[in-house]
Every structure is written in structure tokens, then in C-alpha cells.
Amino acid sequence: MSLSTKSQRAVPAVEKVLHALRQPDLPRPIVVAVVRRVLAELRSSGKVREFDEVVSRVDKVLEKLSRSRIQPVINGTGVVIHTNLGRSPLGPEVARALTSAATHYTNLEYDLNAGERGGRADYLEQALALLCGAEATAVVNNCAAALVLILRHLTAGKRKRVIVSRGELVQIGGGFRIPEILECSGAKLREVGTTNKTTLSDYASAVGPKTALILKVHRGNFFMGGFVESPTTEELAALARKHRLPLVHDLGTGAVSDTVDPRPDHEPTPAESLGRGVDLVCFSGDKLMGGPQAGIIAGSKKDVAALKKEPFYRALRCDKLILAGLQAVVEQHLARQSASTPGSSGSIPALDLIRIPVDDLRERARGIVKALRGVPAKTAVGSGQSRVGGGTLPRTSIESVTLDLAPEDCSLEKLASRLRKGSPPVIGYVSRECLRVDLRTVFPEQDSELTQALRRALEPTRPVAPLSDRARRSTGSPP
Ligand SMILES: *Cc1c(COP(=O)(O)O)cnc(C)c1O
């Protein structure tokens, strides 16, 4: 009893702590809530703390919280479409379209020709259809949503079974497992074949009166080699046609044009898949399409119209920002298909980063290493392998250039942590006894920010001079 009264008294008042905090860049109600929580924890733990200790604890909690706000980071992983880092960054043309749609009224559902209510995203759907070689398209929240919508619709009647090869019951990223998606859609899974081998007759003998559709899932994020077999898309399409079943292809990656070069992988495009007799395809907008998060469905007019009539479609539809951003990206892809100079239609970073020549990266790396002269670390220009990521092209690695840092007075893990916690945060990776930053996924305009962030992380106690001063000093010219 006496102990608890004593600690109660030792816990400072909220106001007093608020005044003593470093200036946190968070809204005051959040700061107050954190102070209250920390003080309550102290109170219940019954431990007496110095006032400064309490303040520094609150400061730490606030810093940690502040770091979890969504913010730009420098991607030094070399993974171009990094799901944890927000997948495809958008180019300036798309960003402009987003801003413009965000800050004005739009004709989202208004027909300017007729002066009355109009269809949502009519133009976008037509442009996408052209890009996919399809009669019609529909856009929803993401590819998972697209698949759920398709499965719910096609298994809404008495036939619930969906035939899928065991080799395609994949997990994609966090929380997307084909069997679970099927289950939550009300479909019944009918697995056929084995992990490495599924034949056309496996599919054929699984077809029965309860079969609703055949589902083909693109294995985008891993690769199977060796004793592997599966029927071609054409063979599956013929089987589906014979039994009057729809064939659905979850493409995931959304390579709308031929992708990477050189490559051992090939990502099937929606047009290819539909051309081979698939009825409906779905894919992500923010993987190899390089757009905002969206799920695109392409197929026949009749099938797509039926999907859009589902009440559930209304719950999955995209907002005007996504639609405006996607519209801009689709127009870029279409322009690229017809242009002789691919750059003239603006930048699609997810695709353009893949194609940056190694020599350009090396030159930038040399400049950065030079600007880092004098830091307490071994710094070198290294060579690395970038990856496309985002569950795409698992075998394709792209020659790249890295900054290799071996700090003298801290561990690699410590350096990685300092870089993550810096401003802007830099995400690198540890390999070959170095902290490495792959420049392929760093935008050239971030080089100077990156240099300063590296310097701050490598010599955390020294104030950082502006880049121009340092450059002057390192070249020895007079100030
Ligand atoms: C990535 C992927 C998905 C999930 O896409 P989201 O847009 O993230 O919902 C589904 N299927 C395949 C084959 C994928 O590669």
C-alpha cells in the first residue's frame, strides 16, 4: 500500500512530460495518448523512475511510432517490385493524373456527352480491353478480389467444385493462399495431379456434374524444374470447352507487354492467355503493369458483364484515384506499344528500372563512393543481382551495381538498423560481409539524399556538411 502511494506520487504529470519532450512531429492527441499510456505503465509497474528517464522513454516510443507512419523510403534491396515497400512506384505522369483527380471534381460517373449519369470507368475498361486483347474488362481492388469475385460468381449455383492442379495451390506473399481464397469464395477445391506432375487426363477424370470451372494459377513467385509436367493452356481450354466449363487463369503478375530481356522466364500476357482459349484472366495492377493497386479482369463481354452485375462487385470497386492512375498507366502502355521511342510516353518506373544499363549504375556508384570519402568504413562499388520481385519472373536476375559498406566501428546489423531508422530510411541488405545498397532500385534523384543518409549512419556523431561543401573539400578546390 505504502509502496503504491509512493510510486503514484513519483509518476509525473502529463503536462510536465509534454513540455519536456523533443518536438515530436505527430498530432498532439497522439502524443498525449502515448504520454498517458507510458505513465500508466509506470504506475502499474510500481517502479519509480527519474523524470528524465520517463521523458526519454516517451520520446523513444514516439520516435518508433513516427517511423511507422507511411513515408517514402530508399529501396536499396534491388527488388524492383517489392511488396513490403509498396510494389510499383508510379511515374510523374501518373502522379499528375492522381493529383488532378484528387483535387478536383471529376466526371467519374457522369456522361459529359449526354449530360446525365454515366458508367464508371467506361473509357478505362475499353482501353484495358484493347491492351489485353479482350472484349471487355472490369477493375476491382486487387487481384485477390478479382479472383474471389470470379469464383463466387461461377460457383453461385449448385456446382461448387473448382479443379486446380496440386502444383498450382500456391501461396503468394502474406496471406494469399489459393485453397483459402477458394474456400472463402464458397467454392469447393478439387485438387488434381501431384506437386510436380499434372496431366490432361488428371483434369479430365476430375470433371463431374458438380464441376463449376477449371482454374489455372500462374506460378509467378517460384520455379519448378526437373521432372515437371502440366498440360498447355490450349489443351486445358479444349477440355474446358468440351465440357462447357469456364477456364479461368489467375495470372497475378500482369505483364501486359513482353517484359524482361534477357530472361529465362516468360510471363504470359493477358492477350496470350485469352488467345489460347482462356475465358477469364485476372492480374494485379501494381506488379508488372507498374500501376496503382488494382485487380483487372479481362474476358468476354458476356462474362465480364455478368461479374459486374454481382452485388459483391460493388464492394470491391476502386475509387476515382485508382481509376485515374490506372487510366494514365494504361495509356502509357498503349502509347509504348505503338511508339518507336519507348521513352516518349513517359516513365513506368517498374519497367524502366529493370532496363537501366549497368554502366549508368556504376557511374553513379563511383560518384557516391567518392562523396563518402573519409567515413569510418570500407566503401566500394560492388556488383549485384537485382530481381523483379512481386511474385514475378523467379529465375530472372538482372546484373546490377551495389554500394558495399563495411563499417569500422559498428556491426553490419547496427549499420542496417541505423539506415532503416534514418531520414529518409534506407533499406539495404547484408551479404558478403558488407551492407549493400543496390542502385538499380534507387532513383537517380535520390543519390544525394542517399549519400547523406549513408554518411549520417556511418558517422552518427558527426554533423553532416551539405553535399556541395563536401564535394569541394574532397576534390581539394578552395571554398
Ligand atoms: C500477386 C498474385 C496475386 C495477388 O494479387 P494482389 O493484387 O496482391 O491481390 C494473385 N495471384 C497470383 C498468381 C499472384 O501472383
The ligand as an SDF file (V2000), in Angstrom:
LIG
                    3D

 15 15  0  0  0  0  0  0  0  0999 V2000
    0.2760  -11.4690  -56.7100 C   0  0  0  0  0  0  0  0  0  0  0  0
   -0.6820  -12.5010  -57.0980 C   0  0  0  0  0  0  0  0  0  0  0  0
   -1.9880  -12.4730  -56.6190 C   0  0  0  0  0  0  0  0  0  0  0  0
   -2.4510  -11.4210  -55.6450 C   0  0  0  0  0  0  0  0  0  0  0  0
   -2.5210  -10.1770  -56.2320 O   0  0  0  0  0  0  0  0  0  0  0  0
   -2.9530   -8.8760  -55.3740 P   0  0  0  0  0  0  0  0  0  0  0  0
   -3.1190   -7.8220  -56.4080 O   0  0  0  0  0  0  0  0  0  0  0  0
   -1.8620   -8.6190  -54.4100 O   0  0  0  0  0  0  0  0  0  0  0  0
   -4.2280   -9.2090  -54.6970 O   0  0  0  0  0  0  0  0  0  0  0  0
   -2.8510  -13.4730  -57.0380 C   0  0  0  0  0  0  0  0  0  0  0  0
   -2.4510  -14.4380  -57.8740 N   0  0  0  0  0  0  0  0  0  0  0  0
   -1.2030  -14.5020  -58.3680 C   0  0  0  0  0  0  0  0  0  0  0  0
   -0.8300  -15.6240  -59.2880 C   0  0  0  0  0  0  0  0  0  0  0  0
   -0.2710  -13.5310  -57.9960 C   0  0  0  0  0  0  0  0  0  0  0  0
    0.9670  -13.5900  -58.4760 O   0  0  0  0  0  0  0  0  0  0  0  0
  1  2  1  0
  2  3  1  0
  2 14  2  0
  3  4  1  0
  3 10  2  0
  4  5  1  0
  5  6  1  0
  6  7  2  0
  6  8  1  0
  6  9  1  0
 10 11  1  0
 11 12  2  0
 12 13  1  0
 12 14  1  0
 14 15  1  0
M  END
$$$$
